[in-house]
């Protein structure tokens, strides 16, 4: 099929007078954002297959600066370009170049062995002077353009507009890896400090974007958030492992016992927050200094996010980091997610709540107990609980690390911290979904005045100022069954009403209408460049005042995001497994065929 596509695309894009395809370069006419173009060679597919790609980057891959994340409603015919009411951009089908790129990328992702070898292969290629340039060019117009939004936060604005035109929000993620040795050859601040400063900058970019859409005074409907990778914000991530070891050794056990990594307690951070001289066999003076600086930087980031009305999502880590991450996360939630007292007039507009979200991984055996304990703590201490629920990306590493004498694992338990089967993880995820939907129902019910009318509100109270949410849930999933479960739970709990039938895929499923109070508490999240058909499915099946799905959009300079791309490719095998990469490739192939042959 690829040879047919290539010949047809050649005929459509280039005039017959062109003698040599390798002499043609494409220019970006869609936006001012420029990308590197390289010629295509006859041996593209073979070279792509082995990951070398020398001279194998077609200008078709960058015909327009539009990612494969098609935000055109699926009820529209490809290429119809029908304008969505209220959109700042005209949603359009993905360009031919982006579809071909997706086809190539997912063809490569269909081979797990190639993905596993990618980090070492890239290290070798990047170490060869001439090949390095070709490798970077190949990665840029394939994996970088497929999964990364741009080199800077500002350069992703075209994508933010495009996503919002398709009724999708954005979760910003500055995705560079920190050298754990703490050394850097670059002049200026160390890498981890640049990460801190960049996160503050991304908050401002996100806030400015939302202010332009919903207004600076509005604290609802804001769907551009910022992700925080805690291990990137200090000079040596080993300090977090040291703090985790200290916490596990000194923290009183919960009753009933919670499997490792356990549940955080407010006293977990006393070693770094108290004025008294710290005393721990696990933590050095340098560790203490780094952790204090980390906590100070996170507070600075959170203060800025609160000022600008931008939610922060703390990413999960390996289990050996998690006790420290949980402890810091709890402290930040208790401070920045604090609910205003009833009748408090200190602010003219309610703060965005929950401001801080933590990530709960369903593949950890502790998660149902941890989630329930976190909810109880939030209720007892009057703060909003923010939950990003995911299955988890490190299962293979967790199993491999457990029980090894020289591994990073610090678990004292007799069994691994993760479920041993995917089926158990799926059951855990579903259980947590039901818990969260139930809590959202209770929260919405308690915040609504009694009366009659749409969603239990009288016409007199419907325009009243919204009550601050006490719980918020971001369901991170690429699993269609989980998406359907959330939607069905919203209907059965009375949080959504049905308005029509979505007949796009012939199933005739109900379209859900969600009140603003519910939409402020419930969101879906998925990785940019992946599972776009499922993202579009959520868009089709929901009607609300704000996007019900956000795309996790990494950004950063290519040279800095190469390690991230390598790591993420391996982590995402769980997402792309079970034939998902093949299905994504087939989907791109169908759309290419439709574009070329109608």
Rosetta blueprint (number, residue, H / E / L):
1 X L
2 X H
3 X H
4 X H
5 X H
6 X H
7 X H
8 X H
9 X H
10 X H
11 X H
12 X H
13 X H
14 X L
15 X L
16 X L
17 X L
18 X L
19 X L
20 X L
21 X H
22 X H
23 X H
24 X L
25 X L
26 X L
27 X L
28 X L
29 X L
30 X L
31 X L
32 X L
33 X L
34 X L
35 X L
36 X L
37 X L
38 X L
39 X L
40 X L
41 X L
42 X L
43 X L
44 X H
45 X H
46 X H
47 X H
48 X H
49 X H
50 X H
51 X L
52 X L
53 X L
54 X L
55 X L
56 X L
57 X L
58 X L
59 X H
60 X H
61 X H
62 X H
63 X L
64 X L
65 X L
66 X L
67 X L
68 X L
69 X L
70 X L
71 X L
72 X L
73 X L
74 X L
75 X L
76 X L
77 X L
78 X L
79 X L
80 X L
81 X L
82 X L
83 X L
84 X L
85 X L
86 X L
87 X L
88 X L
89 X L
90 X L
91 X L
92 X L
93 X L
94 X L
95 X L
96 X H
97 X H
98 X H
99 X H
100 X H
101 X H
102 X H
103 X H
104 X H
105 X H
106 X H
107 X H
108 X H
109 X H
110 X L
111 X L
112 X H
113 X H
114 X H
115 X H
116 X H
117 X H
118 X H
119 X H
120 X H
121 X H
122 X H
123 X H
124 X H
125 X H
126 X H
127 X L
128 X L
129 X H
130 X H
131 X H
132 X H
133 X H
134 X H
135 X H
136 X H
137 X H
138 X H
139 X H
140 X H
141 X H
142 X H
143 X H
144 X H
145 X H
146 X H
147 X H
148 X E
149 X L
150 X L
151 X L
152 X L
153 X L
154 X H
155 X H
156 X H
157 X H
158 X H
159 X H
160 X H
161 X H
162 X H
163 X H
164 X H
165 X H
166 X L
167 X L
168 X L
169 X E
170 X E
171 X E
172 X E
173 X E
174 X E
175 X L
176 X L
177 X L
178 X L
179 X L
180 X L
181 X L
182 X L
183 X L
184 X L
185 X L
186 X L
187 X L
188 X L
189 X L
190 X L
191 X H
192 X H
193 X H
194 X H
195 X H
196 X H
197 X H
198 X H
199 X H
200 X H
201 X H
202 X H
203 X H
204 X H
205 X H
206 X H
207 X H
208 X H
209 X H
210 X H
211 X H
212 X H
213 X H
214 X H
215 X L
216 X L
217 X L
218 X L
219 X L
220 X L
221 X L
222 X L
223 X L
224 X E
225 X E
226 X E
227 X E
228 X E
229 X L
230 X H
231 X H
232 X H
233 X L
234 X L
235 X L
236 X L
237 X L
238 X H
239 X H
240 X H
241 X H
242 X H
243 X H
244 X H
245 X H
246 X H
247 X H
248 X H
249 X H
250 X H
251 X L
252 X L
253 X L
254 X L
255 X L
256 X L
257 X L
258 X L
259 X L
260 X L
261 X L
262 X L
263 X L
264 X L
265 X L
266 X H
267 X H
268 X H
269 X H
270 X H
271 X H
272 X H
273 X H
274 X L
275 X L
276 X L
277 X L
278 X L
279 X L
280 X L
281 X L
282 X L
283 X L
284 X L
285 X H
286 X H
287 X H
288 X H
289 X H
290 X H
291 X H
292 X H
293 X H
294 X H
295 X H
296 X H
297 X H
298 X H
299 X H
300 X H
301 X H
302 X H
303 X H
304 X H
305 X H
306 X H
307 X H
308 X H
309 X L
310 X L
311 X L
312 X E
313 X E
314 X E
315 X L
316 X L
317 X L
318 X L
319 X H
320 X H
321 X H
322 X H
323 X H
324 X H
325 X H
326 X H
327 X H
328 X H
329 X H
330 X H
331 X H
332 X H
333 X H
334 X H
335 X H
336 X H
337 X L
338 X E
339 X L
340 X L
341 X L
342 X L
343 X L
344 X L
345 X L
346 X L
347 X L
348 X L
349 X L
350 X L
351 X L
352 X L
353 X L
354 X L
355 X L
356 X E
357 X E
358 X E
359 X E
360 X E
361 X E
362 X L
363 X L
364 X E
365 X L
366 X L
367 X H
368 X H
369 X H
370 X H
371 X H
372 X H
373 X H
374 X H
375 X H
376 X H
377 X H
378 X H
379 X H
380 X H
381 X L
382 X L
383 X E
384 X L
385 X E
386 X E
387 X E
388 X E
389 X E
390 X E
391 X L
392 X L
393 X L
394 X L
395 X H
396 X H
397 X H
398 X H
399 X H
400 X H
401 X H
402 X L
403 X L
404 X L
405 X L
406 X L
407 X L
408 X L
409 X L
410 X L
411 X L
412 X L
413 X L
414 X L
415 X L
416 X L
417 X L
418 X E
419 X L
420 X L
421 X L
422 X H
423 X H
424 X H
425 X H
426 X H
427 X H
428 X H
429 X H
430 X H
431 X H
432 X H
433 X H
434 X H
435 X H
436 X H
437 X H
438 X H
439 X H
440 X H
441 X H
442 X H
443 X H
444 X H
445 X H
446 X H
447 X H
448 X L
449 X L
450 X L
451 X L
452 X L
453 X L
454 X H
455 X H
456 X H
457 X L
458 X L
459 X L
460 X L
461 X L
462 X L
463 X L
464 X L
465 X L
466 X L
467 X L
468 X L
469 X L
470 X L
471 X E
472 X E
473 X E
474 X E
475 X E
476 X E
477 X L
478 X L
479 X L
480 X H
481 X H
482 X H
483 X H
484 X H
485 X H
486 X H
487 X H
488 X H
489 X H
490 X H
491 X H
492 X H
493 X L
494 X L
495 X L
496 X E
497 X E
498 X E
499 X E
500 X E
501 X E
502 X E
503 X L
504 X L
505 X L
506 X L
507 X L
508 X L
509 X E
510 X E
511 X E
512 X E
513 X E
514 X E
515 X L
516 X H
517 X H
518 X H
519 X H
520 X L
521 X L
522 X E
523 X E
524 X E
525 X E
526 X E
527 X E
528 X L
529 X L
530 X L
531 X L
532 X H
533 X H
534 X H
535 X H
536 X H
537 X H
538 X H
539 X H
540 X H
541 X H
542 X E
543 X E
544 X L
545 X L
546 X L
547 X L
548 X L
549 X E
550 X E
551 X E
552 X E
553 X E
554 X E
555 X E
556 X L
557 X L
558 X H
559 X H
560 X H
561 X H
562 X H
563 X H
564 X H
565 X H
566 X H
567 X H
568 X H
569 X H
570 X H
571 X H
572 X L
573 X H
574 X H
575 X H
576 X H
577 X L
578 X L
579 X L
580 X H
581 X H
582 X H
583 X H
584 X H
585 X H
586 X H
587 X H
588 X H
589 X H
590 X H
591 X H
592 X H
593 X H
594 X H
595 X H
596 X H
597 X H
598 X L
